[in-house]
């Protein structure tokens, strides 16, 4: 009889080479952090929207590689890309971020089949598949980008099944709604609300195609920096989310602006220095975009 663990910590305890989430012995020194991007490549994404999604990857990845270099002894960042329209396929299997070179995603027409996309995601969220790692594992980061509502029924059942998978349940899950059609469509919002971790902070809107780069980059980099933040004081090398209280984004997440230096500050310097975003990324959090 297989009994579902009650927590992410119990899930990790039950895996080979794994301890608890706070003190997990293992063969690998680094904690794996898998970033999964799910990209709608249906017919409606053709043209400027898909161009901007590809631009978001090209401009965001170097910053993520910089984060990897900063936390190289503590985290191993990997990236995977799932594309979906009428069908769903893994375009990129888990790849170390330092080895990742973005190959443009093309639109292949067709509809927006959530069921097939979610089933593909579900099939890989296990220790026998994409969560395979001999050491520590962080909660995955999953971002869905779509400009449409599901054209299939039954996707809610797959989401319900996924909620029994603790890799999914404990993941940081976000969704980007692209274009006014999706933003104002209740069925589209209902679908992403069911997907994200927190419906109030997890849904990001990109009204125009050129907004895609800003919101995808800012949300991803801000979240990954927080997930990999290291203490500067002490010798424990403990990983924690930054909570300096120096500023608060509209999403309610703590920022670390102006906390560089020693004594528990931000090891990356200015938290809001995003080379892939406008010089003043605070504009992303001023209410124009919903986090």
N, C-alpha and C positions, 0 to 999 in steps of 0.2 A: 504494500500500500504506500503510494507516494503522498506525503503530506506537504502542502505548500508552506514554505517558511512564512513567518508573520512579519518579517522585516528584512530590509536590505542587509543589515548586519548578519542575520541568521542565514541569508542566502550565501553570503561570503564565507561564513563559517563552514558551510557544508561543501565548499569546493576544495579540491585538492590544492595544497600549498597555501591555503588561505587562513587567516586568523580573523580578528575583528576589524571593523572599519577604522578604528583608531590606532590599532597596533597590529598590523597584519604581516606576519613573517612570510617570506616567500623567496623563491630563487632569484627573482628579478628585483633590483633595488628601486626601480622607478615604478610609480603608480601609473597605469595606463588610463588615459582620458580619451575616449573615442568621440569624435565629432561626426554626427551623421546629418547630412544635408539631403532633404527630399525635395526634388525640383519637378514641378509641373511642366511637362514639355508637350502639352496638348496643342491643338491647332491655334487656339486663341493666344498662346504665348509667342507665336512667331513674330519676328521682326524686332522692334525696339525693346520690348519687354525681355525677350531672351538675350538680346545683346547686353542689356544692363545687368542681368543675372550673371552672365559670363564676366562682365567687367567687375562685378562685386567680388567674385572669386579671385580674379587676377590681382586686385588691389588689396584684398583682405589677407590673402595667404602670406605675403612677406611679413606682415605684422605678427601673424600667428607663429611664423618661423622665428621671429625675434623673441617672442615669449618663450618658445621652446628653448632657445639658447640661454635665456635667463634662468630657467628652472630645469636645466638638463639633468641634474642629478636627482631630481625629485619626481618629475613627470615625463611620460612619453606620450606626446600628442599624436593621435592618428586621425585620419580623415577618411570618410566613406561617402559616396554619393549615389543616391537612388533616384532614378528618373521615372516618371509615370505619365501616362495619358490613357489610352484605351488599354494598354498593357503596362507592366512595370518591370524594370530591369535595373540591376546594380551596374552603374557605369564605372564606379570606382570601388573596389574592395578596400578594406582597411589598409591604409598606407601611412607610414610615418610622415609627419608634416614636413620634415626637412627634405624628404624625397619627392614630395608632391609637386607635379608640374600640371597646371590646369590645361585640359583639353576641352575646347568649347563644346557646350551642350547644344544640340540642335532640336528644333521642334519637329515632331514627326506626325503632327495632325491628330485627329481623333478626339475623343472626349476626355473626361476627367474621372477615372475609375478609382475611387478611394479604396474599395474592397481589395482589389488586386495589389494596390500599393501597400496597404496595411498588412496584407498576408505576406508580402515579400519582406517587410520589416520584421514581422513576427518570426519568420523562419530563420532569421540570423541572430536574434537576441538570445543566445545561449552560449554556455561555455564550450560547446562543441563547434561553435561557429565564430561569429565576430567578437564575442567576449572572451575568447581564448587568450589566456595570459597566465604565466606561472607566478606572478607576484600580485601586487596590490592593484585594485581596480577602482577608479572613481566612477561616480554616477555619470552615465553618458549625457552628452549634449545633443539634442535633436532639433533641427529647424526645418519646418515645412514651408515651402514657397508655392503659392498657387494664385491663379486669377479667376478661379471659377468654383461653382458649386458641384458637388458630386452628381454624376449622371447615372449612378447605380444605387440600388437599394441593398440593405443588408450590411453596410459598413459598420453600423453601430455594434453589431454582434462581434465583429473582429476587434473593435476597440474594447468591448467588454472582456473578451478573451485576453487581450493584451494587458488589461489591468490586473490579471493574475500572474503576469510575468514581471518580476520585481526589477529586472533591468530596465523595463519600460516604465513601470510605475514610479520608480525613484529617479528617473531621468529628468534633466532640465529640458522641458519641451516647449518650443515656441513655434508660432506660425506667422507668416507674412502674407497678408491679403493684398493683392496687387490690382489696382484699378478700381474706379468707382463702382463698376458693375458688381464686383465681388464684395467690396466694402459695404455696399448698401443692400446686398442680397441676404435675407435672413437665413436661407438654407446654407449659404456659404459660411456665414458666421456660426451657425449651429454646428456645422461639421468641424470647424477649427476649434470651437469652444470645447467640443468633446475630446479633441486631440491634445490641447495644451495642458501644461501643469496647472496654471493659474489663469483663468479667463480674464482677470482684470489686468494682469501684467504680461501675459504671454502672447497676446495678439498684437502684432505690429502692422500698421497700415502704410502702404506706399501708393498714394493717390495717382501719382504720375510715374511713368517708367523711370525717369531720372532719379526718383526718390529711392529706388531699390538699393542702389549702392550704399547710400547713407544709412538706411535703417538696418540692412543686413550686416554691414560692417560694424556699426556702432553697437548693436545688440550683442553680436557674437564676441567681439573683442572685449567689451566691458564684462560680459559674463565669464569668459575664459580667464581673464585676468583675475577676477574675484575668486574663481575656483582654484587658481594656482598660486594665490598670494601666500608669501612666506613671512614668518616672523623674522624681524631683524635682531631682536634681543634674545638672549639665551642661546643654548647650544643644542636644543632638541631638534631643530630642523622641522618643527611641526608645521603642518599645512593648515591654513585657516582662511576664511573669508575676511576681507578687510572690513573693519567696522569702526573707522576712525571718527565718524560723525562729522567730518569736515564739510560735507555737503550732501544733499539728497536729490536724486534725480526724480523726475515726475513719476517714475514707476514705483518709487518707494525704496529703490535700491540705494545703498550707501555709496557715495563716491569717495575718492581719496585725493581730490585735488589739493595741491599745496602741502602734501604730507611727505615729500621726499626727505631723505636723510636718515639718521640713526634713531634708535629708541622707539621701534615699533612703527616706523613710517612706511611709505610705499617704496619698495625696492625698484620700481620702474620709473621713478621720477613723477612727472606730471601724468596722472591717470588719463587725462583727456587728450593726450598727444596721439592722434590717429592720423597717420599719413594718408589714409584712404578716405578721409572725411574732410569736410570743410574746415578751415582754420578754427572756427568756433563750434565744436561739436555740441556745446550746450544747446544750440538751436534745435538739435534732434529731440531734446527732452522738454521743449517749452510748450508742449500741448499740441503741436502740429501733428506729431506722430503719437500713436497710442501704444503705451507699453503696459 
